[in-house]
């Protein structure tokens, strides 16, 4: 299923519209973080449109750049589905590289679980869930731990800041984020940031 969100910047601010999800429903780790999932710059008086599909996957990757602005980059993805392929192992191969294996279904549906096997790596490894090929939620690798990610199928948050795609979001800087819902029945939405710098749903045209 394809979705789109149009964002209009009617303020005097320069920055990026950023889409993300919150990890409140996820279990098994206190270290799950929201990532700047999609990000696009929007100058005052301009509009941008995010387009994506709901293809969901497990991923592992590395974090590049300085600690305060580092971006998680995907190194491997495998298909994920809450009702079918909802459990996978993350282990080390014979050359000490992270690799997914044993993709399967478990009977307790509703989440997507990554089992971090007994392994040590010489570099920081992050794992999580991607949607539409972009990293959505992430957590650091901890051996012998299982992390279950709960992905909201319809709810997203839109924010305006200087975050780039893949950055770990600082919750303190997310005040003013605006919640939106997209579903197969309503796959297209629009928001506008007004002269008061507040993001709202855009008025709809009724014919």
Secondary structure, DSSP 8 states (H G I E B T S, - for coil): -EEEEEEEE-SS--EEEEEE---TT-BS-TT-EEB--EEEEE-TTEEEEEEEE--EEEEEEEEES-TTT-EEEEEEEEE--TTSS-EEEEEE-TTS-EEEEEEE--SS-SSEEEEE-S---SS--EEEEEETTEEEEEEE--TTEEEEE---SSEEEEEEES--TTBB--GGG-TT-EEEE-BTTB-EEEEEE-TTS-EEE------
